[in-house]
Amino acid sequence: MPTGKAIFLDFSNTITTVESENRSMSLWLDLIMEKYRLKEDVLRNFAGARLKKLVDRETRFRTFMQINHEVLSELYGISEIFEEEYYRSHERNLRLRPGFVDFIEGAKNDYEIVMVTDADNIYTERTTSALGIDKYFDSIVTAEMVKSPKPDPRIFRAALKEAHDPPKVVFIGDSERRDIEGAKKMGFIALKMDDHSSSTVADMTIHNFSDASREIEKLLLGL
């Protein structure tokens, strides 16, 4: 039943830990190195080239997996990138930030809970299932569903529709430009999940989900 309030959450590096995201990617790239007997720093080269394509993706949409193919093809002439092992590495190694389950259990009766992720459909389905958190979301909106990643307003508008257009929305994410600036332009309250305390336009910086539990109601009452 619509509650008039919603919590929108980014997925990678917000619900999951940065360390586990990096490990999942690194182990998959180790496999690539082994299969193709590559000697150079594949992780660094891949990360740099992929970052540029993620920015380009905002105007010319492709899935993350399509971008993975592009990067490895351009860098090393590779066509087989072992997609299944990519998914399995993330299923096995991703970890939730501490306190996430308690946070979401405490919020689910009072808020519409929507994941808003730039990830692909298959990846999101498989990893949320592996983590055992798919059951906590009233809706999941991926960039692949709307062919548009954050900070484009289309993905946020799709999330609003799924949440029955609530007048009050709190967005929790880690990326300053994609998550926080995108959410603020939509008029959402924005909480930045940050392991440090970098400069931000967010309404508040949080370091864990215990912080979020304490602060969300205070921020909503201040509207």
C-alpha distance (Angstrom), angle and dihedral (degrees) to the residues before:
residue distance angle dihedral
M1 . . .
P2 3.83 . .
T3 3.81 112.1 .
G4 3.80 100.9 -171.7
K5 3.81 88.8 -118.6
A6 3.78 129.7 81.7
I7 3.77 139.6 -175.4
F8 3.79 114.4 -151.9
L9 3.80 116.4 -165.2
D10 3.75 133.7 -166.4
F11 3.82 113.0 -138.7
S12 3.81 117.4 -148.4
N13 3.82 115.2 62.6
T14 3.81 89.7 -0.7
I15 3.79 104.9 63.3
T16 3.80 90.9 16.2
T17 3.80 125.9 51.1
V18 3.78 121.2 -101.5
E19 3.79 90.1 -130.0
S20 3.79 94.0 56.2
E21 3.80 92.2 46.1
N22 3.80 90.4 52.7
R23 3.81 92.5 45.7
S24 3.80 92.4 50.0
M25 3.80 91.8 52.6
S26 3.79 93.9 42.1
L27 3.80 94.1 53.2
W28 3.80 91.6 50.6
L29 3.80 90.9 50.0
D30 3.82 89.5 48.1
L31 3.79 86.2 60.1
I32 3.80 90.4 51.0
M33 3.80 89.7 50.8
E34 3.79 91.6 50.2
K35 3.80 95.9 45.7
Y36 3.81 93.6 49.2
R37 3.82 97.7 31.4
L38 3.77 92.7 -123.6
K39 3.80 115.5 174.8
E40 3.82 103.2 -173.1
D41 3.80 129.5 85.4
V42 3.79 97.3 -77.5
L43 3.80 94.6 172.5
R44 3.80 94.2 56.4
N45 3.80 94.0 43.1
F46 3.79 92.3 46.4
A47 3.81 94.3 47.2
G48 3.80 93.3 50.5
A49 3.79 95.6 47.5
R50 3.80 92.8 42.8
L51 3.80 92.7 52.1
K52 3.80 91.4 58.4
K53 3.78 91.0 50.5
L54 3.79 92.4 49.2
V55 3.81 88.8 60.2
D56 3.82 90.7 47.3
R57 3.81 88.0 49.0
E58 3.80 89.1 70.1
T59 3.81 90.3 69.6
R60 3.82 99.9 25.5
F61 3.77 107.0 35.4
R62 3.79 122.2 -143.2
T63 3.77 130.0 155.8
F64 3.78 119.5 -103.2
M65 3.79 89.5 -109.1
Q66 3.79 91.5 53.6
I67 3.79 88.3 51.8
N68 3.81 91.0 48.8
H69 3.80 87.9 54.9
E70 3.80 92.1 47.9
V71 3.80 94.3 50.0
L72 3.80 97.0 47.6
S73 3.79 92.1 43.1
E74 3.78 92.4 51.5
L75 3.81 95.2 43.1
Y76 3.79 100.5 40.9
G77 3.82 109.6 5.2
I78 3.80 89.6 -110.9
S79 3.80 120.7 158.2
E80 3.82 101.8 170.5
I81 3.79 108.0 62.3
F82 3.82 99.9 167.0
E83 3.80 98.2 -115.7
E84 3.78 93.7 -176.8
E85 3.79 91.0 57.0
Y86 3.80 89.4 49.8
Y87 3.79 90.3 57.4
R88 3.80 93.4 42.2
S89 3.80 92.7 50.2
H90 3.80 90.0 55.6
E91 3.80 93.2 43.0
R92 3.80 90.6 52.9
N93 3.78 101.1 40.1
L94 3.80 110.4 31.6
R95 3.79 114.2 108.5
L96 3.79 131.4 -166.0
R97 3.76 121.4 -118.4
P98 3.80 109.6 -105.0
G99 3.78 114.0 -89.8
F100 3.80 96.5 20.2
V101 3.81 96.5 119.4
D102 3.81 93.2 46.7
F103 3.80 89.6 48.0
I104 3.78 95.3 50.4
E105 3.81 93.4 42.6
G106 3.78 89.0 54.5
A107 3.81 94.1 47.4
K108 3.79 103.6 40.6
N109 3.81 97.1 86.1
D110 3.79 95.2 49.3
Y111 3.80 102.4 38.1
E112 3.76 141.2 42.4
I113 3.81 103.1 -115.7
V114 3.81 116.0 -148.2
M115 3.78 129.2 173.0
V116 3.80 112.3 -144.3
T117 3.78 108.2 -169.0
D118 3.78 137.2 167.4
A119 3.79 89.0 -146.6
D120 3.80 127.8 108.8
N121 3.80 124.4 -94.1
I122 3.80 98.3 -112.4
Y123 3.78 93.5 44.5
T124 3.80 92.1 49.7
E125 3.79 93.8 46.9
R126 3.79 93.7 48.6
T127 3.79 99.1 42.9
T128 3.80 97.6 43.3
S129 3.81 87.9 50.0
A130 3.80 92.1 48.3
L131 3.80 90.5 49.9
G132 3.81 90.9 47.0
I133 3.81 93.9 -126.0
D134 3.81 103.4 109.5
K135 3.81 89.4 94.8
Y136 3.80 92.4 63.0
F137 3.80 97.7 65.0
D138 3.77 124.8 84.1
S139 3.80 86.5 -160.1
I140 3.79 140.0 -1.3
V141 3.80 120.5 -150.4
T142 3.80 117.7 -168.8
A143 3.77 128.7 -170.6
E144 3.81 88.1 -119.7
M145 3.81 90.9 60.1
V146 3.79 93.2 57.9
K147 3.84 97.9 25.5
S148 3.77 89.1 -124.9
P149 3.82 132.2 94.2
K150 3.77 129.0 -152.6
P151 3.02 134.4 -50.8
D152 3.82 87.7 40.3
P153 3.82 107.3 102.5
R154 3.80 91.8 -133.4
I155 3.79 93.1 77.7
F156 3.81 91.2 47.7
R157 3.81 91.2 48.2
A158 3.81 89.8 51.5
A159 3.81 88.9 53.4
L160 3.81 91.0 49.5
K161 3.79 90.0 52.9
E162 3.79 91.3 50.5
A163 3.81 89.5 50.8
H164 3.83 92.8 50.4
D165 3.83 93.5 -107.3
P166 3.81 99.3 -71.5
P167 3.82 116.0 -160.9
K168 3.81 91.6 -137.4
V169 3.81 121.8 53.8
V170 3.79 130.8 171.5
F171 3.79 115.5 -164.8
I172 3.81 121.8 -160.6
G173 3.79 118.2 -166.0
D174 3.80 143.8 136.9
S175 3.82 105.6 -136.8
E176 3.78 113.4 87.9
R177 3.81 96.1 -154.2
R178 3.80 103.0 31.8
D179 3.81 100.9 34.8
I180 3.78 109.1 22.2
E181 3.80 102.6 33.1
G182 3.80 90.2 39.5
A183 3.81 92.0 51.1
K184 3.81 93.7 46.0
K185 3.81 90.9 52.8
M186 3.81 87.0 56.5
G187 3.79 90.9 53.5
F188 3.81 94.4 -110.0
I189 3.77 126.0 143.4
A190 3.81 103.5 -109.9
L191 3.80 127.7 -150.5
K192 3.78 116.7 -172.1
M193 3.80 116.7 -145.4
D194 3.79 100.9 -147.2
D195 3.78 129.4 165.4
H196 3.79 87.0 -154.5
S197 3.80 130.0 25.4
S198 3.78 105.5 -100.2
S199 3.78 124.5 168.2
T200 3.80 112.3 -77.2
V201 3.79 145.4 166.5
A202 3.81 89.0 -142.6
D203 3.78 119.6 122.9
M204 3.78 87.8 -122.2
T205 3.79 140.9 -1.0
I206 3.80 116.4 -132.3
H207 3.78 129.8 -173.0
N208 3.79 99.7 -163.4
F209 3.77 141.9 3.9
S210 3.80 93.4 -94.7
D211 3.81 86.1 66.5
A212 3.79 89.6 51.4
S213 3.78 93.4 51.3
R214 3.79 91.4 54.0
E215 3.77 98.5 44.8
I216 3.81 109.8 37.5
E217 3.79 97.6 77.7
K218 3.81 90.9 46.8
L219 3.79 90.2 53.9
L220 3.80 93.4 46.7
L221 3.78 91.8 50.2
G222 3.77 88.0 53.9
L223 3.81 92.5 60.5
